[in-house]
């Protein structure tokens, strides 16, 4: 014979509403994050990314050379990314003589180069501690 003991803690009045409000706030935060992620465009698998780069008609080195030639700066990083319009291409980070870092988008389809807005530059988000 097995005895089962159940304990139920009583919640003070009003805590159910607090939990409900906290749950609603959490749900809103998750929904907001999902909306932001959906705006950023779909992520590519590694295989899809390799295929897209190979079919783009431009190599990473060519994209870096174009960005450096246009800006006169030094490339410090580059990668295959999508821009605000959902177009895939190369994002190249360029440092200029004053140590300012800017991101440039190189479109492999038409060869155009456009500067990206500062909020897309992750060096600005790291904070002032990175400054010399």
GROMACS elastic network, one bead per residue, 0.5 to 0.9 nm:
[ bonds ]
;  ai    aj funct       b0    kb
   11    14     6  0.82393   500
   11    15     6  0.65088   500
   11    16     6  0.78266   500
   12    15     6  0.60416   500
   12    16     6  0.85269   500
   13    16     6  0.74417   500
   13    17     6  0.88029   500
   14    17     6  0.54612   500
   14    18     6  0.65562   500
   14    19     6  0.89333   500
   15    19     6  0.61259   500
   15    20     6  0.84277   500
   16    19     6  0.51421   500
   16    20     6  0.60971   500
   16    21     6  0.85800   500
   17    21     6  0.60025   500
   17    22     6  0.84698   500
   18    21     6  0.50528   500
   18    22     6  0.60860   500
   18    23     6  0.84852   500
   19    22     6  0.50344   500
   19    23     6  0.60254   500
   19    24     6  0.85152   500
   20    23     6  0.50525   500
   20    24     6  0.61372   500
   20    25     6  0.86489   500
   21    24     6  0.50325   500
   21    25     6  0.61987   500
   21    26     6  0.85958   500
   22    25     6  0.51076   500
   22    26     6  0.61599   500
   22    27     6  0.85937   500
   23    26     6  0.50509   500
   23    27     6  0.61140   500
   23    28     6  0.86010   500
   24    27     6  0.50475   500
   24    28     6  0.61784   500
   24    29     6  0.86552   500
   25    28     6  0.50841   500
   25    29     6  0.62341   500
   25    30     6  0.86913   500
   26    29     6  0.50944   500
   26    30     6  0.62382   500
   26    31     6  0.86158   500
   27    30     6  0.51372   500
   27    31     6  0.61254   500
   27    32     6  0.85603   500
   28    31     6  0.50788   500
   28    32     6  0.60979   500
   28    33     6  0.86307   500
   29    32     6  0.50844   500
   29    33     6  0.62287   500
   29    34     6  0.86668   500
   30    33     6  0.50874   500
   30    34     6  0.61904   500
   30    35     6  0.86260   500
   31    34     6  0.51050   500
   31    35     6  0.62020   500
   31    36     6  0.87189   500
   32    35     6  0.51102   500
   32    36     6  0.63287   500
   32    37     6  0.86819   500
   33    36     6  0.51422   500
   33    37     6  0.61711   500
   33    38     6  0.85838   500
   34    38     6  0.60334   500
   34    39     6  0.85745   500
   35    38     6  0.50770   500
   35    39     6  0.62576   500
   35    40     6  0.87913   500
   36    39     6  0.51259   500
   36    40     6  0.64411   500
   37    40     6  0.51596   500
   37    41     6  0.69860   500
   37    42     6  0.81997   500
   38    41     6  0.55798   500
   38    42     6  0.69631   500
   39    42     6  0.84619   500
   39    84     6  0.83368   500
   39    86     6  0.86397   500
   40    43     6  0.85163   500
   40    82     6  0.78942   500
   40    83     6  0.81979   500
   40    84     6  0.71364   500
   40    85     6  0.89224   500
   40    86     6  0.73747   500
   41    82     6  0.74385   500
   41    83     6  0.88704   500
   41    84     6  0.85660   500
   41    85     6  0.88274   500
   41    86     6  0.60036   500
   42    86     6  0.86698   500
   44    47     6  0.78427   500
   44    48     6  0.55988   500
   44    49     6  0.57031   500
   45    48     6  0.51298   500
   45    49     6  0.61172   500
   45    50     6  0.86428   500
   46    49     6  0.50531   500
   46    50     6  0.61810   500
   46    51     6  0.86239   500
   47    50     6  0.51947   500
   47    51     6  0.62295   500
   47    52     6  0.86197   500
   48    51     6  0.51259   500
   48    52     6  0.60712   500
   48    53     6  0.85893   500
   49    52     6  0.50721   500
   49    53     6  0.61012   500
   49    54     6  0.85196   500
   49    80     6  0.77443   500
   50    53     6  0.52188   500
   50    54     6  0.61190   500
   50    55     6  0.85729   500
   51    54     6  0.51629   500
   51    55     6  0.61095   500
   51    56     6  0.85058   500
   52    55     6  0.51420   500
   52    56     6  0.59451   500
   52    88     6  0.83473   500
   53    56     6  0.50730   500
   53    57     6  0.75798   500
   53    58     6  0.74618   500
   53    59     6  0.73670   500
   53    60     6  0.85016   500
   53    80     6  0.75469   500
   53    88     6  0.89718   500
   53    89     6  0.80407   500
   53   108     6  0.89781   500
   54    57     6  0.66813   500
   54    58     6  0.77380   500
   54    59     6  0.77773   500
   55    58     6  0.81638   500
   56    59     6  0.79513   500
   56    88     6  0.89836   500
   56    89     6  0.79610   500
   56   107     6  0.89763   500
   56   108     6  0.57849   500
   56   109     6  0.64968   500
   57   108     6  0.63987   500
   57   109     6  0.71711   500
   58    61     6  0.82416   500
   58    62     6  0.62023   500
   58    63     6  0.68056   500
   58   107     6  0.89110   500
   58   108     6  0.54775   500
   58   109     6  0.80979   500
   58   111     6  0.86129   500
   59    62     6  0.51632   500
   59    63     6  0.63672   500
   59    64     6  0.87219   500
   59   108     6  0.84387   500
   60    63     6  0.51272   500
   60    64     6  0.62216   500
   60    65     6  0.86260   500
   60    78     6  0.75835   500
   60    79     6  0.74455   500
   60    80     6  0.81894   500
   60    90     6  0.71232   500
   61    64     6  0.51057   500
   61    65     6  0.61109   500
   61    66     6  0.86406   500
   62    65     6  0.50582   500
   62    66     6  0.61960   500
   62    67     6  0.86943   500
   63    66     6  0.51610   500
   63    67     6  0.62706   500
   63    68     6  0.86283   500
   63    78     6  0.86146   500
   63    89     6  0.88529   500
   63    90     6  0.65183   500
   63    91     6  0.85000   500
   63    92     6  0.77352   500
   63   105     6  0.89025   500
   63   106     6  0.61003   500
   63   107     6  0.83612   500
   63   108     6  0.76111   500
   63   111     6  0.84064   500
   64    67     6  0.51844   500
   64    68     6  0.60845   500
   64    69     6  0.84703   500
   64    75     6  0.67612   500
   64    77     6  0.88012   500
   64    78     6  0.72071   500
   64    90     6  0.82783   500
   64    91     6  0.88049   500
   64    92     6  0.64385   500
   64    93     6  0.89506   500
   64   106     6  0.83865   500
   65    68     6  0.51767   500
   65    69     6  0.59764   500
   65    70     6  0.85803   500
   65    75     6  0.86516   500
   66    69     6  0.51496   500
   66    70     6  0.62055   500
   66    71     6  0.86511   500
   66   106     6  0.78010   500
   66   111     6  0.83267   500
   66   113     6  0.78765   500
   67    70     6  0.52500   500
   67    71     6  0.61110   500
   67    72     6  0.81065   500
   67    73     6  0.83483   500
   67    75     6  0.79187   500
   67    92     6  0.69516   500
   67    93     6  0.87738   500
   67    94     6  0.77625   500
   67   104     6  0.69383   500
   67   105     6  0.82517   500
   67   106     6  0.71650   500
   67   113     6  0.69357   500
   68    71     6  0.52510   500
   68    72     6  0.52967   500
   68    73     6  0.55863   500
   68    74     6  0.62549   500
   68    75     6  0.65105   500
   68    92     6  0.89011   500
   68    94     6  0.72906   500
   69    72     6  0.55362   500
   69    73     6  0.79205   500
   70    73     6  0.83875   500
   70   113     6  0.81540   500
   71    74     6  0.84239   500
   71    94     6  0.77676   500
   71    96     6  0.79076   500
   72    94     6  0.87874   500
   72    96     6  0.72570   500
   72    97     6  0.88204   500
   73    94     6  0.57611   500
   73    95     6  0.54532   500
   73    97     6  0.68057   500
   74    93     6  0.83233   500
   74    94     6  0.53362   500
   74    95     6  0.51921   500
   74    96     6  0.63934   500
   74    97     6  0.84415   500
   75    78     6  0.75365   500
   75    92     6  0.67379   500
   75    93     6  0.57478   500
   75    95     6  0.63777   500
   75    96     6  0.89712   500
   76    92     6  0.77153   500
   76    93     6  0.56458   500
   76    94     6  0.58945   500
   76    95     6  0.67552   500
   76   101     6  0.87858   500
   77    91     6  0.83204   500
   77    92     6  0.59166   500
   77    93     6  0.51999   500
   77    94     6  0.75186   500
   78    90     6  0.67066   500
   78    91     6  0.54968   500
   78    93     6  0.60675   500
   78    94     6  0.89321   500
   79    89     6  0.82481   500
   79    90     6  0.54791   500
   79    91     6  0.54917   500
   79    92     6  0.67010   500
   80    88     6  0.70104   500
   80    89     6  0.55640   500
   80    91     6  0.62957   500
   80    92     6  0.89751   500
   81    87     6  0.82779   500
   81    88     6  0.56094   500
   81    89     6  0.56608   500
   81    90     6  0.58265   500
   81    91     6  0.60170   500
   81   105     6  0.85536   500
   82    85     6  0.76503   500
   82    86     6  0.53213   500
   82    87     6  0.51737   500
   82    89     6  0.60968   500
   82    90     6  0.78862   500
   82    91     6  0.81245   500
   82   105     6  0.87568   500
   83    86     6  0.52928   500
   83    87     6  0.55211   500
   83    88     6  0.65004   500
   83    89     6  0.76577   500
   83    91     6  0.83087   500
   83   105     6  0.72931   500
   83   116     6  0.82680   500
   84    87     6  0.74751   500
   84   116     6  0.89188   500
   85    88     6  0.88785   500
   87   107     6  0.78257   500
   88   107     6  0.72967   500
   88   108     6  0.83172   500
   89   105     6  0.68640   500
   89   106     6  0.58969   500
   89   108     6  0.58462   500
   89   109     6  0.82464   500
   90   104     6  0.81329   500
   90   105     6  0.57056   500
   90   106     6  0.50658   500
   90   107     6  0.66181   500
   90   108     6  0.74621   500
   91   103     6  0.65338   500
   91   104     6  0.56042   500
   91   106     6  0.63025   500
   91   107     6  0.88649   500
   91   116     6  0.87492   500
   92   102     6  0.82974   500
   92   103     6  0.56348   500
   92   104     6  0.51773   500
   92   105     6  0.63513   500
   92   106     6  0.74954   500
   93   101     6  0.65982   500
   93   102     6  0.56801   500
   93   104     6  0.63250   500
   93   105     6  0.89266   500
   93   121     6  0.82552   500
   94   100     6  0.81809   500
   94   101     6  0.55392   500
   94   102     6  0.53449   500
   94   103     6  0.62177   500
   94   104     6  0.74106   500
   95    98     6  0.78540   500
   95    99     6  0.55648   500
   95   100     6  0.55120   500
   95   102     6  0.65077   500
   95   103     6  0.89339   500
   96    99     6  0.53076   500
   96   100     6  0.55798   500
   96   101     6  0.65927   500
   96   102     6  0.81616   500
   97   100     6  0.74151   500
   98   101     6  0.88429   500
  101   121     6  0.79551   500
  101   123     6  0.74249   500
  101   124     6  0.85535   500
  102   115     6  0.73383   500
  102   116     6  0.75314   500
  102   117     6  0.85527   500
  102   118     6  0.73464   500
  102   121     6  0.67763   500
  102   123     6  0.88860   500
  103   114     6  0.86772   500
  103   115     6  0.60068   500
  103   116     6  0.54630   500
  103   117     6  0.77508   500
  103   118     6  0.77531   500
  103   120     6  0.75956   500
  103   121     6  0.61118   500
  104   113     6  0.65429   500
  104   114     6  0.55503   500
  104   116     6  0.55159   500
  104   117     6  0.89941   500
  105   112     6  0.80556   500
  105   113     6  0.55397   500
  105   114     6  0.52470   500
  105   115     6  0.61896   500
  105   116     6  0.65623   500
  106   109     6  0.89686   500
  106   110     6  0.87923   500
  106   111     6  0.64052   500
  106   112     6  0.58519   500
  106   114     6  0.67486   500
  106   115     6  0.89522   500
  107   110     6  0.59571   500
  107   111     6  0.52329   500
  107   112     6  0.53568   500
  107   113     6  0.64224   500
  107   114     6  0.84212   500
  108   111     6  0.51461   500
  108   112     6  0.75349   500
  109   112     6  0.81375   500
  115   118     6  0.89183   500
  116   119     6  0.83008   500
  116   120     6  0.66462   500
  116   121     6  0.77838   500
  117   120     6  0.57905   500
  117   121     6  0.73298   500
  118   121     6  0.51866   500
  118   122     6  0.84022   500
  118   124     6  0.72724   500
  119   122     6  0.73727   500
  119   124     6  0.73160   500
  119   125     6  0.76298   500
  120   123     6  0.89067   500
  120   124     6  0.84848   500
  120   125     6  0.87343   500
  121   124     6  0.58045   500
  121   125     6  0.71589   500
  122   125     6  0.50239   500
  122   126     6  0.65057   500
  123   126     6  0.53322   500
  123   127     6  0.74555   500
  123   130     6  0.81061   500
  124   127     6  0.60379   500
  124   128     6  0.78417   500
  124   130     6  0.89572   500
  125   128     6  0.86378   500
  126   129     6  0.76257   500
  126   130     6  0.71476   500
  127   130     6  0.63948   500
  127   131     6  0.82408   500
  128   131     6  0.55442   500
  129   132     6  0.80872   500
